[in-house]
Amino acid sequence: MTDQRDPYADRPYVPPTAPQEPQQPAQRAETGWPFSEPRADEHRAEETRVEEPRADERPVDPWATTDDHEPTVSVNEPTRTFAGAPADPNGPTGPGGPGGSAAFGYPMASPEPQPRKKRRAGRLVAAATGVILLAGASAAGGAALYDAMQDDSSTSTSVTGTSLDRPASSTGAQSDVSAVADAVLPATVKINVTGGGESGTGTGVVISKDGSILTNNHVVEAAADGGSITVAFNDGRIAKAEIVGRDVATDVAVIKAEGVSDLPAATLGDSKQVKVGQTVVAIGSPFGLESTVTTGIVSALNRPVSPGDQSADGPSTTFPAIQTDAAINPGNSGGPLVNLEGQVIGINSAINTGGQGNGSVGLGFAIPINLVNNVATQILDGDTVEHAQIGVQVRSATGDDQVTTIGAEIGEVSSGGAGDKAGLKAGDIVTKVDGNPVSDNQALVATVRGYKPGDTIELTVLRGDKTQEIEVELGSDGGAAARAQE
């Protein structure tokens, strides 16, 4: 009788005439056949095999060579393309293409679930080592130094009822990364923004129990004209939020979540105490993946960073950044950079992708928390944000080779301004501020922006062939930059 379900019914079993090599169970499972006997056609192949002598029975050729090579396998990693990513600024047609400067991208990601007309996948910025917009503008006439935000250990006299009033001083106690994450994750939020045909995600840091949140201006600016902001908290709560104030010049913004209370607030540190080489932790929502923790070190301080797509009519965005190799990606914008004591020392804002995409290559930049504190305090006090200024225009100064930058050359001194009162003159080359080297005009702009109006700084100036130290009491732009952004 023939079983119609028997796969061997039309091919009867033929016993093999040659010895069988035992098959392993794993090999049998891979064939997918439900029977223990080998298939008939396999045994037909066995019948035609010529049995080789055993290795110990073969004659030995003393002149034979033996190739002992493992087979090589070519492995191709899959590639992913993120929909809506901006054109590579360093590509053949981009401004940073062959022969161009390194390009940076703001780490702001777009949420995958919601369709939209335009995706805020990233903005271009340039650092002092690859200046694009700011250096070009200075060469054409200089950049007025209306700058602010002191990056020092002094605290504001204003009372805002937030963490801004209580910056912590370092105790020297150290902890591990998991303890830092436990302390700061509850105060870190994911921010979803829509408006003006754009949408995207970023990160924020809670600084008050009733929902005041620090973030970047570029994270929320799409909602500044009738858009919407939604905040997702670490404990699963979701709330709508409104913009309290924002400052284009320093890329700082404060938003307020609605209908929340008893929120855990982050502790702010002192960015003046940050050292190159110390361990730091970055927390945020890279590519929309909220509550992501990465770690690295402080790679450098006072890196001048500016966006490359800002309007020529509005105020320029420049700040003296903390550089880190902790992985920061689109969506980390506005999130905290934290020391091992669990204190926020910076707000993550920009990355350099090396022109190869929009992911981390170990070059991330955070706004020093002391600068953020100064701007945010003015916003929460309801004041117009003021920025310090020297009252001069500057351009990059180069050495005898006309290539190597050696400082910031003063091109024009405003009559009655801080620089004029201090005795600065056209042609002076500023090489240091408070002992910190200044490589070019952008570095001077960013460094001055780390101070407040009224602060006194010491400039190292090259005048002719002589170097001298000049003290300057910084003036104020009177809120001109803040008014210009409107």
Kinemage of the C-alpha trace (Angstrom):
@kinemage 1
@onewidth
@group {chain A} dominant
@subgroup {mainchain}
@vectorlist {calphas} color= white
{ca met a 1} P 0.000 0.000 0.000
{ca thr a 2} L 1.277 3.423 -0.909
{ca asp a 3} L 0.997 6.308 1.544
{ca gln a 4} L 0.313 9.439 -0.515
{ca arg a 5} L 1.848 11.563 2.200
{ca asp a 6} L 5.144 9.697 2.117
{ca pro a 7} L 7.676 11.898 0.288
{ca tyr a 8} L 9.646 8.779 -0.655
{ca ala a 9} L 6.679 6.930 -2.144
{ca asp a 10} L 7.814 7.528 -5.724
{ca arg a 11} L 11.484 7.023 -4.837
{ca pro a 12} L 11.815 3.724 -2.877
{ca tyr a 13} L 14.610 3.365 -0.437
{ca val a 14} L 17.857 1.906 -1.844
{ca pro a 15} L 20.334 0.576 0.690
{ca pro a 16} L 23.795 2.073 0.278
{ca thr a 17} L 26.709 -0.138 -0.710
{ca ala a 18} L 29.414 2.108 0.755
{ca pro a 19} L 30.082 2.816 4.428
{ca gln a 20} L 28.058 5.712 5.783
{ca glu a 21} L 29.505 8.636 7.646
{ca pro a 22} L 27.261 9.429 10.604
{ca gln a 23} L 25.337 12.665 10.260
{ca gln a 24} L 24.979 15.024 13.193
{ca pro a 25} L 21.503 15.807 14.512
{ca ala a 26} L 21.991 19.472 13.714
{ca gln a 27} L 22.679 18.620 10.055
{ca arg a 28} L 19.587 16.454 9.912
{ca ala a 29} L 17.457 19.286 11.289
{ca glu a 30} L 18.734 21.640 8.617
{ca thr a 31} L 17.428 19.395 5.793
{ca gly a 32} L 13.878 19.963 6.878
{ca trp a 33} L 12.929 16.310 6.260
{ca pro a 34} L 10.911 14.461 8.937
{ca phe a 35} L 12.518 11.018 8.566
{ca ser a 36} L 15.704 9.550 10.014
{ca glu a 37} L 16.713 7.818 6.766
{ca pro a 38} L 18.764 9.818 4.208
{ca arg a 39} L 17.138 10.563 0.856
{ca ala a 40} L 17.643 8.042 -1.910
{ca asp a 41} L 19.298 10.466 -4.298
{ca glu a 42} L 21.833 11.311 -1.598
{ca his a 43} L 22.798 7.632 -1.405
{ca arg a 44} L 23.094 7.353 -5.142
{ca ala a 45} L 25.716 10.043 -4.857
{ca glu a 46} L 27.350 8.056 -2.063
{ca glu a 47} L 27.555 4.983 -4.365
{ca thr a 48} L 29.675 6.885 -6.888
{ca arg a 49} L 32.221 8.171 -4.387
{ca val a 50} L 35.782 6.813 -4.418
{ca glu a 51} L 36.922 6.094 -0.937
{ca glu a 52} L 40.097 8.022 -0.102
{ca pro a 53} L 42.790 6.296 1.942
{ca arg a 54} L 42.980 7.383 5.546
{ca ala a 55} L 45.426 10.104 6.381
{ca asp a 56} L 47.691 7.725 8.279
{ca glu a 57} L 47.740 5.332 5.293
{ca arg a 58} L 48.783 7.928 2.663
{ca pro a 59} L 52.402 8.115 1.512
{ca val a 60} L 54.204 11.139 2.867
{ca asp a 61} L 55.795 13.504 0.368
{ca pro a 62} L 58.576 15.351 2.218
{ca trp a 63} L 58.656 18.069 -0.441
{ca ala a 64} L 54.915 18.763 -0.438
{ca thr a 65} L 53.678 22.065 0.911
{ca thr a 66} L 50.532 22.468 2.938
{ca asp a 67} L 48.181 25.387 2.593
{ca asp a 68} L 46.488 26.085 5.919
{ca his a 69} L 44.025 28.833 5.011
{ca glu a 70} L 40.668 29.611 6.512
{ca pro a 71} L 38.001 30.452 3.907
{ca thr a 72} L 37.412 34.167 3.582
{ca val a 73} L 33.941 35.632 3.662
{ca ser a 74} L 33.061 39.051 2.348
{ca val a 75} L 30.626 40.737 4.689
{ca asn a 76} L 28.661 43.795 3.604
{ca glu a 77} L 27.072 45.768 6.384
{ca pro a 78} L 23.524 46.961 5.581
{ca thr a 79} L 23.084 50.662 5.188
{ca arg a 80} L 20.171 52.771 6.426
{ca thr a 81} L 18.911 55.945 4.932
{ca phe a 82} L 16.995 58.317 7.151
{ca ala a 83} L 14.099 59.825 5.301
{ca gly a 84} L 14.054 63.565 5.181
{ca ala a 85} L 17.744 64.006 5.992
{ca pro a 86} L 19.155 67.212 4.582
{ca ala a 87} L 21.523 67.216 1.663
{ca asp a 88} L 25.094 66.647 2.730
{ca pro a 89} L 26.664 70.105 3.026
{ca asn a 90} L 30.023 68.514 2.428
{ca gly a 91} L 28.921 66.665 -0.690
{ca pro a 92} L 30.007 67.614 -4.198
{ca thr a 93} L 27.373 70.314 -4.419
{ca gly a 94} L 27.389 71.424 -0.771
{ca pro a 95} L 29.155 74.433 0.676
{ca gly a 96} L 31.498 72.128 2.539
{ca gly a 97} L 32.298 69.945 -0.471
{ca pro a 98} L 35.785 69.367 -1.865
{ca gly a 99} L 37.926 72.205 -0.670
{ca gly a 100} L 35.218 73.416 1.729
{ca ser a 101} L 35.059 73.599 5.495
{ca ala a 102} L 33.893 70.989 7.949
{ca ala a 103} L 30.144 71.151 8.496
{ca phe a 104} L 28.191 70.716 11.670
{ca gly a 105} L 24.586 69.749 12.294
{ca tyr a 106} L 22.323 70.629 15.166
{ca pro a 107} L 21.332 67.379 16.888
{ca met a 108} L 17.571 67.569 16.419
{ca ala a 109} L 15.669 64.521 15.192
{ca ser a 110} L 12.335 64.143 13.480
{ca pro a 111} L 9.677 61.844 14.967
{ca glu a 112} L 8.977 58.868 12.743
{ca pro a 113} L 5.228 58.431 13.384
{ca gln a 114} L 3.909 61.786 12.116
{ca pro a 115} L 3.945 62.726 8.445
{ca arg a 116} L 4.781 66.295 7.693
{ca lys a 117} L 5.725 68.626 4.906
{ca lys a 118} L 9.232 69.389 6.054
{ca arg a 119} L 11.602 67.628 8.399
{ca arg a 120} L 13.935 69.462 10.771
{ca ala a 121} L 16.667 66.891 10.400
{ca gly a 122} L 19.499 69.218 11.245
{ca arg a 123} L 21.029 72.637 10.856
{ca leu a 124} L 24.519 73.440 9.744
{ca val a 125} L 27.044 75.013 12.041
{ca ala a 126} L 30.750 75.700 11.760
{ca ala a 127} L 33.507 75.683 14.356
{ca ala a 128} L 36.561 77.880 14.619
{ca thr a 129} L 38.613 75.288 12.776
{ca gly a 130} L 36.263 75.478 9.799
{ca val a 131} L 34.497 78.847 9.816
{ca ile a 132} L 31.987 79.281 7.007
{ca leu a 133} L 29.557 82.122 7.578
{ca leu a 134} L 31.061 84.149 10.386
{ca ala a 135} L 34.560 84.301 8.958
{ca gly a 136} L 33.184 85.291 5.587
{ca ala a 137} L 31.068 88.025 7.131
{ca ser a 138} L 34.013 89.373 9.048
{ca ala a 139} L 36.183 89.506 5.958
{ca ala a 140} L 33.497 91.627 4.355
{ca gly a 141} L 33.288 94.115 7.163
{ca gly a 142} L 33.526 92.436 10.523
{ca ala a 143} L 31.043 91.284 13.134
{ca ala a 144} L 29.891 93.683 15.840
{ca leu a 145} L 30.576 92.263 19.261
{ca tyr a 146} L 27.253 92.443 21.047
{ca asp a 147} L 27.979 89.533 23.359
{ca ala a 148} L 27.023 88.302 26.792
{ca met a 149} L 26.771 85.457 29.228
{ca gln a 150} L 29.512 85.191 31.816
{ca asp a 151} L 30.897 81.703 32.134
{ca asp a 152} L 32.034 82.015 35.722
{ca ser a 153} L 30.988 80.877 39.165
{ca ser a 154} L 28.978 83.965 40.096
{ca thr a 155} L 25.242 83.511 40.630
{ca ser a 156} L 22.361 85.722 39.641
{ca thr a 157} L 20.762 87.963 42.241
{ca ser a 158} L 17.370 87.380 40.629
{ca val a 159} L 14.964 84.962 42.285
{ca thr a 160} L 13.172 82.752 39.766
{ca gly a 161} L 12.092 79.866 41.995
{ca thr a 162} L 14.031 77.402 39.817
{ca ser a 163} L 17.310 75.511 39.826
{ca leu a 164} L 18.846 78.642 38.317
{ca asp a 165} L 18.855 80.187 41.797
{ca arg a 166} L 20.753 77.265 43.305
{ca pro a 167} L 23.793 76.336 41.219
{ca ala a 168} L 25.752 73.749 43.169
{ca ser a 169} L 29.447 73.983 43.958
{ca ser a 170} L 31.531 70.894 43.356
{ca thr a 171} L 32.258 68.732 46.418
{ca gly a 172} L 34.744 66.481 44.666
{ca ala a 173} L 32.659 63.374 45.380
{ca gln a 174} L 32.542 60.970 42.453
{ca ser a 175} L 29.914 58.452 41.387
{ca asp a 176} L 29.456 56.011 38.549
{ca val a 177} L 27.518 56.536 35.336
{ca ser a 178} L 24.532 54.463 36.431
{ca ala a 179} L 24.105 56.607 39.534
{ca val a 180} L 24.293 59.739 37.370
{ca ala a 181} L 21.612 58.324 35.083
{ca asp a 182} L 19.392 57.503 38.065
{ca ala a 183} L 19.729 61.071 39.316
{ca val a 184} L 19.267 62.985 36.047
{ca leu a 185} L 16.966 60.842 33.882
{ca pro a 186} L 13.839 61.792 35.895
{ca ala a 187} L 14.539 65.479 35.110
{ca thr a 188} L 15.172 64.912 31.386
{ca val a 189} L 12.270 65.160 28.930
{ca lys a 190} L 11.574 64.533 25.266
{ca ile a 191} L 10.165 67.525 23.361
{ca asn a 192} L 7.970 67.148 20.257
{ca val a 193} L 7.473 70.279 18.168
{ca thr a 194} L 5.311 71.159 15.156
{ca gly a 195} L 4.708 74.436 13.387
{ca gly a 196} L 5.185 76.252 10.113
{ca gly a 197} L 5.076 73.032 8.120
{ca glu a 198} L 7.935 71.624 10.189
{ca ser a 199} L 8.165 69.086 12.976
{ca gly a 200} L 10.881 67.490 15.029
{ca thr a 201} L 12.012 66.206 18.390
{ca gly a 202} L 14.539 67.391 20.922
{ca thr a 203} L 15.333 67.173 24.601
{ca gly a 204} L 14.894 69.386 27.652
{ca val a 205} L 15.970 69.655 31.298
{ca val a 206} L 13.428 70.302 34.068
{ca ile a 207} L 14.558 73.115 36.391
{ca ser a 208} L 11.431 73.641 38.530
{ca lys a 209} L 8.759 71.475 40.126
{ca asp a 210} L 6.013 73.285 38.233
{ca gly a 211} L 7.444 72.584 34.785
{ca ser a 212} L 10.058 75.171 33.727
{ca ile a 213} L 12.322 73.449 31.203
{ca leu a 214} L 15.631 74.438 29.595
{ca thr a 215} L 16.235 73.560 25.948
{ca asn a 216} L 17.690 74.984 22.721
{ca asn a 217} L 16.108 77.784 20.744
{ca his a 218} L 16.465 75.757 17.546
{ca val a 219} L 14.434 72.926 19.115
{ca val a 220} L 11.331 75.067 19.719
{ca glu a 221} L 11.580 77.949 17.248
{ca ala a 222} L 9.280 76.177 14.753
{ca ala a 223} L 6.493 76.577 17.336
{ca ala a 224} L 7.211 80.258 17.983
{ca asp a 225} L 4.503 81.378 15.558
{ca gly a 226} L 1.384 79.400 16.352
{ca gly a 227} L 2.949 75.917 16.561
{ca ser a 228} L 2.588 73.314 19.291
{ca ile a 229} L 4.947 71.757 21.842
{ca thr a 230} L 4.387 68.488 23.692
{ca val a 231} L 6.615 67.260 26.505
{ca ala a 232} L 7.022 63.570 27.412
{ca phe a 233} L 8.324 63.053 30.946
{ca asn a 234} L 10.458 60.158 32.102
{ca asp a 235} L 7.651 58.760 34.260
{ca gly a 236} L 5.290 58.498 31.273
{ca arg a 237} L 3.354 61.723 31.765
{ca ile a 238} L 2.677 63.904 28.719
{ca ala a 239} L 1.850 67.608 28.792
{ca lys a 240} L 1.531 70.528 26.444
{ca ala a 241} L 4.018 73.372 26.807
{ca glu a 242} L 4.445 77.013 25.814
{ca ile a 243} L 7.541 79.066 25.050
{ca val a 244} L 8.462 81.387 27.935
{ca gly a 245} L 11.322 83.012 26.053
{ca arg a 246} L 14.165 82.250 23.686
{ca asp a 247} L 17.472 83.780 22.699
{ca val a 248} L 18.792 83.244 19.184
{ca ala a 249} L 22.226 84.668 20.004
{ca thr a 250} L 23.035 81.857 22.438
{ca asp a 251} L 20.575 79.167 21.238
{ca val a 252} L 18.917 79.057 24.677
{ca ala a 253} L 15.167 78.741 25.296
{ca val a 254} L 12.877 78.188 28.284
{ca ile a 255} L 9.481 76.489 27.956
{ca lys a 256} L 6.788 75.802 30.566
{ca ala a 257} L 4.814 72.552 30.766
{ca glu a 258} L 1.128 72.947 31.599
{ca gly a 259} L -0.767 71.279 34.434
{ca val a 260} L 2.174 69.523 36.101
{ca ser a 261} L 3.553 69.603 39.631
{ca asp a 262} L 6.072 67.910 41.911
{ca leu a 263} L 8.496 67.333 39.052
{ca pro a 264} L 12.090 66.325 39.854
{ca ala a 265} L 14.389 69.242 38.973
{ca ala a 266} L 17.980 68.859 37.801
{ca thr a 267} L 20.888 70.270 39.787
{ca leu a 268} L 23.016 72.773 37.876
{ca gly a 269} L 26.790 72.718 38.232
{ca asp a 270} L 29.502 75.286 37.507
{ca ser a 271} L 30.925 75.170 33.981
{ca lys a 272} L 33.844 77.329 35.137
{ca gln a 273} L 35.126 74.254 36.984
{ca val a 274} L 34.959 71.915 33.986
{ca lys a 275} L 38.309 70.384 33.025
{ca val a 276} L 39.496 68.837 29.785
{ca gly a 277} L 39.609 65.056 30.173
{ca gln a 278} L 36.967 64.703 32.878
{ca thr a 279} L 34.224 62.120 32.398
{ca val a 280} L 30.797 63.395 31.350
{ca val a 281} L 27.409 61.866 30.589
{ca ala a 282} L 24.993 62.999 27.866
{ca ile a 283} L 21.267 62.256 28.163
{ca gly a 284} L 18.631 62.842 25.502
{ca ser a 285} L 16.428 61.501 22.727
{ca pro a 286} L 18.724 60.800 19.758
{ca phe a 287} L 16.638 60.022 16.659
{ca gly a 288} L 13.589 60.073 18.942
{ca leu a 289} L 14.912 57.363 21.294
{ca glu a 290} L 14.133 59.008 24.605
{ca ser a 291} L 16.079 58.394 27.824
{ca thr a 292} L 19.279 57.458 26.000
{ca val a 293} L 22.467 57.713 28.081
{ca thr a 294} L 25.959 57.995 26.585
{ca thr a 295} L 29.291 58.760 28.172
{ca gly a 296} L 32.668 60.206 27.216
{ca ile a 297} L 35.068 62.928 28.244
{ca val a 298} L 35.416 66.676 27.858
{ca ser a 299} L 37.545 66.990 24.731
{ca ala a 300} L 38.087 70.775 24.729
{ca leu a 301} L 36.735 74.034 26.130
{ca asn a 302} L 35.763 77.382 24.588
{ca arg a 303} L 35.173 75.994 21.104
{ca pro a 304} L 33.451 78.770 19.127
{ca val a 305} L 30.384 77.273 17.430
{ca ser a 306} L 27.947 79.068 15.121
{ca pro a 307} L 25.109 77.852 12.896
{ca gly a 308} L 25.688 77.983 9.165
{ca asp a 309} L 22.091 78.604 8.094
{ca gln a 310} L 21.137 81.632 10.163
{ca ser a 311} L 19.540 84.695 8.615
{ca ala a 312} L 21.833 87.525 7.590
{ca asp a 313} L 19.248 89.969 8.973
{ca gly a 314} L 18.952 88.466 12.452
{ca pro a 315} L 21.427 88.123 15.315
{ca ser a 316} L 24.207 85.584 14.900
{ca thr a 317} L 24.252 82.484 17.093
{ca thr a 318} L 27.658 81.924 18.643
{ca phe a 319} L 28.695 80.401 21.943
{ca pro a 320} L 31.917 79.123 23.578
{ca ala a 321} L 31.126 75.415 23.576
{ca ile a 322} L 32.217 72.504 25.719
{ca gln a 323} L 33.416 69.861 23.268
{ca thr a 324} L 32.808 66.204 24.148
{ca asp a 325} L 33.241 62.802 22.537
{ca ala a 326} L 30.145 61.424 24.292
{ca ala a 327} L 27.813 60.263 21.523
{ca ile a 328} L 25.428 63.115 20.655
{ca asn a 329} L 23.046 62.743 17.730
{ca pro a 330} L 20.038 64.515 16.191
{ca gly a 331} L 17.439 64.656 18.963
{ca asn a 332} L 19.964 65.227 21.779
{ca ser a 333} L 19.563 68.996 21.320
{ca gly a 334} L 18.553 70.730 24.537
{ca gly a 335} L 19.526 67.770 26.706
{ca pro a 336} L 21.946 67.818 29.639
{ca leu a 337} L 25.680 67.213 29.652
{ca val a 338} L 26.363 66.042 33.200
{ca asn a 339} L 29.433 65.542 35.385
{ca leu a 340} L 29.886 62.482 37.597
{ca glu a 341} L 28.346 64.323 40.529
{ca gly a 342} L 25.030 64.442 38.671
{ca gln a 343} L 25.272 68.196 37.998
{ca val a 344} L 24.329 69.669 34.623
{ca ile a 345} L 27.398 71.460 33.227
{ca gly a 346} L 26.102 72.129 29.711
{ca ile a 347} L 23.148 71.946 27.321
{ca asn a 348} L 23.906 69.843 24.236
{ca ser a 349} L 23.398 71.856 21.070
{ca ala a 350} L 25.469 70.871 18.028
{ca ile a 351} L 27.532 68.128 16.411
{ca asn a 352} L 30.140 67.817 13.696
{ca thr a 353} L 29.362 64.879 11.429
{ca gly a 354} L 32.590 65.109 9.468
{ca gly a 355} L 30.567 65.535 6.287
{ca gln a 356} L 29.656 61.838 6.228
{ca gly a 357} L 26.070 62.015 7.487
{ca asn a 358} L 24.122 63.269 10.471
{ca gly a 359} L 25.345 60.899 13.170
{ca ser a 360} L 27.947 61.207 15.895
{ca val a 361} L 31.630 61.021 15.067
{ca gly a 362} L 32.695 62.013 18.560
{ca leu a 363} L 32.514 65.785 18.055
{ca gly a 364} L 29.637 67.139 20.131
{ca phe a 365} L 29.192 70.642 21.532
{ca ala a 366} L 27.315 71.891 24.582
{ca ile a 367} L 26.505 75.430 25.752
{ca pro a 368} L 28.209 76.019 29.148
{ca ile a 369} L 25.604 75.964 31.915
{ca asn a 370} L 26.777 79.282 33.403
{ca leu a 371} L 25.983 80.987 30.102
{ca val a 372} L 22.611 79.196 29.969
{ca asn a 373} L 21.915 80.213 33.561
{ca asn a 374} L 22.493 83.902 32.819
{ca val a 375} L 20.234 83.937 29.743
{ca ala a 376} L 17.490 81.777 31.277
{ca thr a 377} L 17.376 83.890 34.440
{ca gln a 378} L 16.722 87.010 32.364
{ca ile a 379} L 13.999 85.165 30.449
{ca leu a 380} L 12.247 83.941 33.616
{ca asp a 381} L 12.508 87.412 35.169
{ca gly a 382} L 10.622 88.747 32.151
{ca asp a 383} L 13.549 90.913 31.077
{ca thr a 384} L 14.846 91.492 27.578
{ca val a 385} L 18.009 89.449 27.271
{ca glu a 386} L 21.085 91.668 27.075
{ca his a 387} L 24.466 90.667 25.705
{ca ala a 388} L 27.890 92.046 26.536
{ca gln a 389} L 29.873 93.868 23.888
{ca ile a 390} L 33.304 95.418 23.446
{ca gly a 391} L 32.041 97.901 20.899
{ca val a 392} L 34.372 96.956 18.040
{ca gln a 393} L 34.290 95.190 14.705
{ca val a 394} L 36.816 92.424 14.118
{ca arg a 395} L 38.212 90.209 11.414
{ca ser a 396} L 40.617 87.270 11.543
{ca ala a 397} L 44.286 88.219 11.610
{ca thr a 398} L 46.760 86.033 9.720
{ca gly a 399} L 50.514 85.587 9.927
{ca asp a 400} L 53.122 86.254 7.277
{ca asp a 401} L 51.931 83.249 5.265
{ca gln a 402} L 48.499 84.886 4.931
{ca val a 403} L 46.945 81.573 5.984
{ca thr a 404} L 47.682 80.908 9.655
{ca thr a 405} L 45.300 82.813 11.937
{ca ile a 406} L 46.995 84.501 14.885
{ca gly a 407} L 44.108 86.352 16.528
{ca ala a 408} L 41.242 88.799 16.024
{ca glu a 409} L 42.173 92.116 14.414
{ca ile a 410} L 40.133 95.169 15.379
{ca gly a 411} L 38.868 96.963 12.316
{ca glu a 412} L 36.698 99.682 13.822
{ca val a 413} L 36.173 101.008 17.348
{ca ser a 414} L 32.776 102.473 18.247
{ca ser a 415} L 33.127 105.941 19.740
{ca gly a 416} L 32.238 105.952 23.428
{ca gly a 417} L 32.016 102.145 23.595
{ca ala a 418} L 33.766 99.818 26.026
{ca gly a 419} L 36.716 99.265 23.698
{ca asp a 420} L 37.133 102.977 23.048
{ca lys a 421} L 37.148 103.711 26.783
{ca ala a 422} L 39.747 100.983 27.354
{ca gly a 423} L 42.058 102.418 24.693
{ca leu a 424} L 41.711 99.793 21.969
{ca lys a 425} L 42.670 100.957 18.486
{ca ala a 426} L 42.051 99.853 14.931
{ca gly a 427} L 44.790 97.439 13.911
{ca asp a 428} L 45.184 95.939 17.394
{ca ile a 429} L 45.235 92.130 17.314
{ca val a 430} L 43.589 90.406 20.278
{ca thr a 431} L 45.379 87.114 21.003
{ca lys a 432} L 43.989 86.193 24.451
{ca val a 433} L 41.023 86.876 26.740
{ca asp a 434} L 41.759 86.338 30.432
{ca gly a 435} L 44.709 84.191 29.418
{ca asn a 436} L 42.686 81.971 27.065
{ca pro a 437} L 44.046 81.938 23.490
{ca val a 438} L 41.967 83.591 20.770
{ca ser a 439} L 42.713 82.153 17.333
{ca asp a 440} L 40.456 84.307 15.160
{ca asn a 441} L 37.511 86.704 15.113
{ca gln a 442} L 34.909 83.995 15.748
{ca ala a 443} L 36.777 82.819 18.833
{ca leu a 444} L 36.727 86.360 20.236
{ca val a 445} L 32.994 86.727 19.574
{ca ala a 446} L 32.216 83.395 21.275
{ca thr a 447} L 34.494 84.072 24.246
{ca val a 448} L 33.024 87.520 24.957
{ca arg a 449} L 29.551 85.994 24.731
{ca gly a 450} L 30.446 83.954 27.798
{ca tyr a 451} L 30.458 87.108 29.958
{ca lys a 452} L 27.861 89.566 31.244
{ca pro a 453} L 27.595 93.298 30.633
{ca gly a 454} L 29.646 95.055 33.316
{ca asp a 455} L 32.209 92.262 33.706
{ca thr a 456} L 35.874 93.240 33.400
{ca ile a 457} L 38.088 91.147 31.136
{ca glu a 458} L 41.791 91.320 30.334
{ca leu a 459} L 42.758 91.332 26.665
{ca thr a 460} L 46.225 90.410 25.465
{ca val a 461} L 46.801 92.697 22.485
{ca leu a 462} L 49.510 92.766 19.829
{ca arg a 463} L 50.044 96.376 18.744
{ca gly a 464} L 52.751 96.653 16.115
{ca asp a 465} L 55.563 94.460 17.406
{ca lys a 466} L 54.689 94.877 21.086
{ca thr a 467} L 52.328 92.870 23.290
{ca gln a 468} L 50.368 94.527 26.083
{ca glu a 469} L 47.534 93.731 28.506
{ca ile a 470} L 44.419 95.932 28.365
{ca glu a 471} L 41.479 95.712 30.782
{ca val a 472} L 38.019 96.262 29.320
{ca glu a 473} L 34.781 96.718 31.247
{ca leu a 474} L 32.222 95.165 28.917
{ca gly a 475} L 29.290 97.226 27.751
{ca ser a 476} L 25.762 96.072 26.844
{ca asp a 477} L 23.842 95.926 23.610
{ca gly a 478} L 20.750 97.025 25.560
{ca gly a 479} L 18.777 94.070 24.225
{ca ala a 480} L 19.354 94.987 20.575
{ca ala a 481} L 20.097 91.382 19.585
{ca ala a 482} L 16.964 90.116 21.341
{ca arg a 483} L 14.808 92.701 19.571
{ca ala a 484} L 16.403 91.840 16.228
{ca gln a 485} L 15.338 88.192 16.509
{ca glu a 486} L 11.717 89.249 16.602
